Structures are given as C-alpha cells and as structure tokens.
Amino acid sequence: MEEYQILAINPGSTSTKIAVFQNAKPVFMKTIRHSCEEIEKYDKITDQYEFRKDVIYDQLQEAGVELSKIRAVVGRGGLVKPIPSGVYTVNERMKADVRNSPLGEHASNLGALIADDIAKSLPDARAFIADPVVVDEFEEIARVSGHPDFERRSIFHALNQKATARSHAKSIMRQYEEMNLIVVHLGGGISVGAHRKGKVIDVNQALDGEGPFSPERSGTLPVGDLAKACFSGKYTLAQMKKMIKGNGGMTAYLGTNNAYDVELKAADGDEKSRLIFEAMAYQTAKEIGAMATVLKGEVDGILITGGVANSKWFVNMIIERVYKIGPVHVYPGEDEMRALAMNGLRILQGEAEPQEYL
C-alpha cells in the first residue's frame, strides 16, 4: 500500500490543532494555544490568518516534519454556503465565501485559507475541507422558526458529530446509516444533533443562534429582552454580536471560558461557579430531551463528546437527567483530527472523489 502524508488543520476559537498522519497513523500532533490577548488584537477572525499560519509553520519545522512529503492538507470547514456532507476541494469561490462570511464569523473559516496557502507552497499537495460546520441535512419542517423572516439554519460541529457517530456505530458492529442517535458536542459552543439513519435532521444553531449556553456563547435568550437591548442605545451591533458569541455564556457570568477552572472553583465552594456550571449541564440535558422528540423517542444511543466531556462531574449532571431516554456513551475530547486526515486519505487512495464547491 502506498504511503501518504496528510496534514490536518483545525482552527478553534482559542487554539489551532495540527496533526500529520502517515496514512492512518498519526506521527505528529500538537494543540497550539492562543491567549485572549493574542486573539483580541484582530477585529475579524479571518484577520488572524497570517498569524495562525506562521505559528503552524513554526511548529512543523520545530518538529522536523518534512513538508515536501505532504500530499493533502485538510482544513476544518468553515461557514461556507450550506452543502451536503463530504470532502471538498478548496477553490477561489470557497475562499471568497469564508472571507466574506455569508453565515457569520467562526475560527473554522480559517481552515480553508490556511490549508490552501500551505498546499500551494508544497510540490505535490492539494487542499481540502471535510464536513464543514454548515452541513445541512434538515427536513423542511425543521427550518420553520416561528416567523417567515427568520429560517432555522444547520450550523453545528458536523465533523466531530459525524466522526463520533460513525466510530460508535462501528464499535458495536452496526451501520451509522441504520441508527437513531443524539450526539452532543461540548466545546466552546455546544451542539445537540438528532441523527436519523445517517442524517442530522435537526440540531440547534450552535454558533450564534439557539440551544444551551456554552463557555462563550449565550444560546437561546429571552427574545423580547434581547430586542429591547438591541434598541436601547447602550450597545452597537458589534457589541451585541460579541455578547451572543464570544463574550456570552459562562464568559459573561464568570469572566472565563475555561470550564476546567470553573469546575475547580465550584468544587472549592464558589456558589456562583457551581450554579452556572450546573445550569449549563441543565440546558444541555433539556436540548437532548428536545431532540428525543424529533426522533419520536426512538433513540439507539446518546453520544457525548468534545473537550468539556472530559469533566466527569459535568457529564454526570447531564446523564442523571437523560439516561431514561436511551443508553449514554461518553467519548471525551474530539476525534476531528483523525476525521480530517481520514477524509484526505480516502481521496488520495481513490476511495472517494472530492466535490466541487459551487
């Protein structure tokens, strides 16, 4: 079997994860942390492009990675147009869309830009994205919001939710396409998806729309009060957007987006930290209950994943409220780097054809 080297790049809100795979074997993995001071220098997320790219090059060179051997650079997909699940070649139309952010700003918008730039600097590499956050498999009924001027959108942690669901199905010798699952991603944002027979037919808009509040996003807010705040004269549009995404949720209540620090303070007797930590789990459990109704109560499993899933206390607070819905399986952390790399490998080995972004 021919050996291929694949570079996976996953920009997050406060970190950039990179990994080099030799076929299915990881040979280098690194999580590059970015302080709030570093990130806050930039008005737009895409303005961070050069800064993050340079840091990636530094880490790869320090690790002695032979860049000339890389055949595919796979970036995490950003807020492009709603598209079906799959692997897409990075093209100029895609890069223009992530720069202009048609659906909003997110660190994942940097994935295509950085992947393309690095691939172009290498002798025999191509740039791709896989299962971007705008994977859209909604049924029409899920798009209805409550007013015709506002349509519900599918924006969620598609890459990790899909990878976790497929991995879980394989582990119990079943097909993902045959199962009904509720998948919960616990990270800087929290998304809860209803997976029916291989398609995510409903999920909360986890970027700046709805669902549980998270370490840095406000989730669903009282709409009337939000409208009043918008026209109060106290806030600009940019400030309101930051209130909803970036400075919302746990950050707004406690001044930090670090769930581990909040857990430690709560365990040490800080009552406000305990309340907010428990409330975040409470709202997540409520969303799981909502998705159970979408699946008409036919739930083969509830899968809990993402960085915050490393907190046994937080996860147990969710489980005690939802365990009667279906069996709960916890997969702490994220499998996104392997998912990105394996999608790239499928293309290189000819098992799948990359799709064209139109």
PLY file of the C-alpha trace (Angstrom):
ply
format ascii 1.0
element vertex 358
property float x
property float y
property float z
element edge 357
property int vertex1
property int vertex2
end_header
0.00 0.00 0.00
1.34 3.42 -0.94
2.26 5.67 1.95
0.71 9.15 2.05
1.35 12.03 4.42
-1.60 14.21 5.32
-1.61 17.47 7.28
-4.81 18.19 9.20
-5.56 21.71 10.45
-8.36 22.53 12.88
-8.62 26.19 13.96
-10.73 26.67 17.08
-11.76 29.77 18.98
-8.75 29.72 21.32
-6.48 27.08 19.76
-5.19 25.65 16.50
-4.82 21.89 16.33
-2.47 20.38 13.77
-1.62 16.76 13.01
0.45 14.86 10.47
-0.72 11.35 9.55
1.17 8.65 7.67
-1.87 7.01 6.10
-3.98 6.17 9.20
-1.11 6.53 11.69
-0.59 9.85 13.49
3.10 10.79 13.50
2.79 14.31 14.93
0.02 16.07 16.85
0.03 19.47 18.50
-2.51 21.79 20.07
-1.34 25.38 19.80
-2.98 27.54 22.46
-3.80 31.19 21.76
-4.24 33.62 24.63
-7.12 36.09 24.71
-4.54 38.88 24.33
-3.27 37.34 21.05
-6.75 36.83 19.63
-8.22 40.17 20.67
-5.70 42.07 18.52
-7.77 41.22 15.45
-11.10 42.80 14.54
-12.18 39.89 12.34
-11.40 36.22 12.75
-10.07 35.95 9.19
-7.57 38.69 10.08
-5.86 36.02 12.22
-4.94 34.05 9.07
-1.27 35.08 8.72
-0.65 34.85 12.47
-2.02 31.32 12.75
-0.35 30.13 9.53
3.06 31.33 10.73
2.61 29.57 14.08
1.76 26.32 12.26
4.88 26.56 10.09
6.98 27.18 13.21
5.59 24.10 14.97
6.03 21.83 11.94
9.61 22.95 11.40
10.42 22.59 15.09
9.08 19.02 14.97
11.21 18.19 11.93
8.25 17.43 9.67
9.32 17.05 6.02
6.77 19.31 4.40
7.67 18.16 0.88
6.21 14.70 1.63
2.72 16.03 2.39
0.20 15.13 -0.29
-3.01 16.53 1.21
-3.73 19.43 3.53
-7.20 19.10 5.04
-8.63 22.06 6.92
-11.70 22.17 9.08
-14.58 23.51 7.03
-15.94 26.94 7.83
-19.14 28.92 7.37
-19.49 28.46 3.63
-22.85 28.01 1.92
-25.00 25.13 3.20
-23.71 22.00 1.44
-24.13 18.21 1.68
-21.75 16.16 3.79
-18.45 15.26 2.10
-14.92 16.31 1.10
-14.50 19.49 -0.96
-11.54 20.86 -2.91
-10.62 24.38 -1.75
-11.24 26.80 -4.61
-11.41 30.57 -5.07
-15.18 30.68 -4.60
-14.84 28.92 -1.25
-12.05 31.23 -0.09
-14.10 34.29 -1.04
-17.06 32.96 0.93
-15.09 32.25 4.11
-13.54 35.72 3.92
-16.92 37.37 3.44
-18.54 35.06 5.99
-22.04 34.74 4.48
-23.33 32.99 7.62
-21.12 34.67 10.23
-17.64 34.51 11.67
-16.01 31.47 13.22
-12.44 30.26 13.64
-13.18 27.34 11.30
-13.33 29.89 8.45
-9.54 29.93 8.65
-9.23 26.23 7.81
-9.66 26.53 4.03
-7.47 29.63 3.79
-4.55 28.13 5.70
-4.83 24.72 4.00
-4.81 26.28 0.55
-1.83 28.53 1.28
0.27 25.68 2.71
-0.69 23.25 -0.10
0.33 25.80 -2.75
3.77 26.12 -1.14
4.38 22.36 -1.40
5.45 20.46 -4.54
2.69 17.83 -4.69
-0.16 18.68 -2.31
-3.85 19.50 -2.62
-6.09 21.39 -0.21
-9.46 20.17 1.02
-12.09 20.71 3.67
-14.36 17.97 5.05
-17.80 18.03 6.70
-17.89 21.78 7.38
-19.98 23.27 10.16
-22.72 24.14 7.64
-23.51 20.55 6.60
-27.25 20.73 6.01
-29.44 17.61 6.15
-32.54 19.26 7.63
-36.04 18.21 6.79
-38.21 21.18 5.77
-40.22 21.09 8.99
-37.03 21.77 10.98
-36.39 25.01 9.07
-39.59 26.68 10.28
-38.82 29.10 13.12
-41.99 30.95 14.01
-41.75 33.90 11.62
-41.18 33.83 7.84
-38.39 36.42 8.06
-36.29 34.00 10.11
-35.35 30.49 8.99
-33.63 27.96 11.25
-30.18 27.05 9.94
-27.98 23.99 10.28
-24.72 25.22 11.82
-23.05 22.79 14.20
-19.96 20.68 14.93
-20.64 18.45 11.93
-17.15 16.96 11.62
-16.90 15.71 15.20
-20.54 14.70 15.48
-20.34 12.63 12.27
-16.97 11.09 13.18
-18.15 10.17 16.69
-21.39 8.68 15.41
-19.63 6.56 12.78
-16.97 5.41 15.23
-19.59 4.46 17.81
-21.63 2.50 15.27
-18.51 0.63 14.14
-17.57 -0.19 17.75
-20.86 -2.03 18.25
-20.76 -3.59 14.76
-23.63 -1.58 13.37
-24.00 0.87 10.50
-24.36 4.58 11.26
-26.96 4.77 8.50
-29.14 2.25 10.37
-29.21 4.04 13.73
-31.02 6.86 15.52
-28.58 8.80 17.69
-28.43 12.01 19.68
-24.90 13.41 19.52
-23.77 16.13 21.93
-20.64 18.18 21.26
-19.38 20.02 24.34
-16.82 22.66 23.41
-16.56 26.45 23.13
-20.02 26.02 21.65
-22.50 23.25 22.44
-24.45 21.46 19.70
-27.00 18.68 20.12
-27.95 16.85 16.94
-30.69 14.37 16.07
-29.09 11.79 13.72
-31.68 9.66 11.97
-30.38 6.89 9.71
-27.16 8.74 8.85
-28.58 12.26 8.50
-28.71 15.11 11.01
-32.34 16.07 10.60
-32.30 18.70 13.37
-29.71 20.43 15.53
-29.53 23.67 17.48
-27.79 26.52 15.65
-24.74 26.37 17.88
-22.81 29.36 16.52
-24.88 32.40 17.41
-28.44 31.20 17.42
-30.00 28.88 19.93
-29.72 25.98 22.29
-27.75 25.64 25.53
-25.42 28.41 26.60
-21.80 27.34 26.46
-18.40 28.51 27.73
-18.55 31.53 25.38
-21.96 31.62 23.65
-25.28 32.78 25.02
-27.50 30.24 23.27
-31.25 30.87 23.38
-32.04 34.20 25.05
-35.39 35.78 26.01
-36.32 37.30 22.64
-38.25 40.31 23.90
-35.50 41.38 26.26
-32.91 40.85 23.53
-34.88 43.10 21.15
-35.07 45.81 23.81
-31.32 45.62 24.40
-30.66 45.98 20.66
-32.58 49.28 20.53
-31.63 50.60 23.96
-28.75 52.66 22.61
-26.36 51.01 25.05
-24.82 48.64 22.52
-23.53 48.72 18.96
-24.26 45.86 16.56
-20.71 44.59 17.03
-21.14 44.62 20.82
-24.42 42.73 20.58
-22.83 40.10 18.34
-19.97 39.71 20.81
-22.48 39.39 23.66
-24.12 36.48 21.83
-20.92 34.78 20.63
-17.53 35.27 22.26
-18.44 37.07 25.44
-21.63 35.16 26.20
-22.47 32.14 28.32
-20.02 31.18 31.02
-17.68 34.01 30.00
-20.41 36.60 30.63
-21.33 35.14 34.01
-17.88 34.27 35.34
-15.30 36.09 33.21
-13.70 32.92 31.83
-14.33 30.39 29.06
-12.27 27.72 30.83
-14.70 25.06 32.03
-11.98 23.29 33.99
-11.23 26.41 36.03
-14.93 26.90 36.72
-15.26 23.28 37.83
-12.36 23.71 40.26
-13.90 26.88 41.74
-17.27 25.18 42.05
-15.72 22.20 43.80
-13.90 24.61 46.11
-17.20 26.09 47.29
-17.77 29.03 44.92
-21.57 29.06 44.73
-21.88 31.22 41.63
-19.48 28.97 39.71
-21.46 25.93 40.82
-24.77 27.45 39.74
-23.55 28.42 36.27
-21.76 25.08 35.75
-24.90 23.17 36.73
-27.12 25.44 34.62
-25.02 24.75 31.52
-25.47 21.00 32.07
-29.19 21.52 32.79
-29.73 23.35 29.49
-27.75 20.73 27.58
-29.94 17.98 29.02
-33.06 19.93 28.02
-31.80 20.08 24.43
-31.21 16.32 24.44
-34.81 15.88 25.53
-35.95 18.07 22.65
-34.02 16.02 20.12
-35.52 12.83 21.54
-38.93 14.14 20.47
-37.56 14.83 16.98
-36.65 11.12 16.81
-40.09 10.22 18.21
-38.47 8.60 21.22
-36.67 6.00 19.10
-33.12 6.62 20.36
-30.42 3.96 19.96
-27.89 6.00 21.91
-26.85 9.36 23.30
-23.22 10.15 22.50
-21.42 12.85 24.49
-18.17 14.19 23.06
-15.99 17.32 22.93
-13.47 18.89 25.26
-15.84 19.61 28.15
-16.81 15.91 28.12
-13.54 15.36 29.99
-15.35 16.71 33.05
-16.96 13.69 34.70
-18.93 15.95 37.02
-20.43 17.92 34.14
-21.23 14.81 32.12
-22.81 13.05 35.12
-25.11 16.05 35.67
-26.35 15.53 32.10
-26.63 11.76 32.38
-28.78 11.84 35.52
-31.41 13.78 33.55
-31.34 11.86 30.24
-30.40 8.24 30.93
-34.01 7.07 30.61
-34.14 8.36 27.02
-31.50 5.92 25.78
-28.09 4.42 26.59
-25.43 7.08 27.11
-21.88 6.73 25.76
-19.14 9.23 26.57
-16.27 9.93 24.16
-14.21 12.69 25.81
-12.25 15.05 23.60
-12.56 15.24 19.87
-11.77 12.88 17.02
-11.74 15.71 14.49
-8.06 15.49 13.56
-8.33 11.82 12.61
-11.62 12.52 10.82
-9.98 15.26 8.73
-6.98 13.08 7.92
-9.06 10.03 7.03
-11.18 12.07 4.68
-7.99 13.23 2.97
-6.71 9.64 2.81
-9.92 8.45 1.16
-9.32 10.96 -1.62
-5.64 10.07 -2.06
-6.40 6.34 -2.19
-9.19 6.84 -4.71
-11.94 5.63 -2.39
-13.87 8.86 -2.87
-13.91 11.82 -5.24
-13.67 15.35 -3.86
-16.69 17.52 -4.53
-16.55 20.91 -6.17
-17.76 23.90 -4.18
-20.14 25.90 -6.36
0 1
1 2
2 3
3 4
4 5
5 6
6 7
7 8
8 9
9 10
10 11
11 12
12 13
13 14
14 15
15 16
16 17
17 18
18 19
19 20
20 21
21 22
22 23
23 24
24 25
25 26
26 27
27 28
28 29
29 30
30 31
31 32
32 33
33 34
34 35
35 36
36 37
37 38
38 39
39 40
40 41
41 42
42 43
43 44
44 45
45 46
46 47
47 48
48 49
49 50
50 51
51 52
52 53
53 54
54 55
55 56
56 57
57 58
58 59
59 60
60 61
61 62
62 63
63 64
64 65
65 66
66 67
67 68
68 69
69 70
70 71
71 72
72 73
73 74
74 75
75 76
76 77
77 78
78 79
79 80
80 81
81 82
82 83
83 84
84 85
85 86
86 87
87 88
88 89
89 90
90 91
91 92
92 93
93 94
94 95
95 96
96 97
97 98
98 99
99 100
100 101
101 102
102 103
103 104
104 105
105 106
106 107
107 108
108 109
109 110
110 111
111 112
112 113
113 114
114 115
115 116
116 117
117 118
118 119
119 120
120 121
121 122
122 123
123 124
124 125
125 126
126 127
127 128
128 129
129 130
130 131
131 132
132 133
133 134
134 135
135 136
136 137
137 138
138 139
139 140
140 141
141 142
142 143
143 144
144 145
145 146
146 147
147 148
148 149
149 150
150 151
151 152
152 153
153 154
154 155
155 156
156 157
157 158
158 159
159 160
160 161
161 162
162 163
163 164
164 165
165 166
166 167
167 168
168 169
169 170
170 171
171 172
172 173
173 174
174 175
175 176
176 177
177 178
178 179
179 180
180 181
181 182
182 183
183 184
184 185
185 186
186 187
187 188
188 189
189 190
190 191
191 192
192 193
193 194
194 195
195 196
196 197
197 198
198 199
199 200
200 201
201 202
202 203
203 204
204 205
205 206
206 207
207 208
208 209
209 210
210 211
211 212
212 213
213 214
214 215
215 216
216 217
217 218
218 219
219 220
220 221
221 222
222 223
223 224
224 225
225 226
226 227
227 228
228 229
229 230
230 231
231 232
232 233
233 234
234 235
235 236
236 237
237 238
238 239
239 240
240 241
241 242
242 243
243 244
244 245
245 246
246 247
247 248
248 249
249 250
250 251
251 252
252 253
253 254
254 255
255 256
256 257
257 258
258 259
259 260
260 261
261 262
262 263
263 264
264 265
265 266
266 267
267 268
268 269
269 270
270 271
271 272
272 273
273 274
274 275
275 276
276 277
277 278
278 279
279 280
280 281
281 282
282 283
283 284
284 285
285 286
286 287
287 288
288 289
289 290
290 291
291 292
292 293
293 294
294 295
295 296
296 297
297 298
298 299
299 300
300 301
301 302
302 303
303 304
304 305
305 306
306 307
307 308
308 309
309 310
310 311
311 312
312 313
313 314
314 315
315 316
316 317
317 318
318 319
319 320
320 321
321 322
322 323
323 324
324 325
325 326
326 327
327 328
328 329
329 330
330 331
331 332
332 333
333 334
334 335
335 336
336 337
337 338
338 339
339 340
340 341
341 342
342 343
343 344
344 345
345 346
346 347
347 348
348 349
349 350
350 351
351 352
352 353
353 354
354 355
355 356
356 357
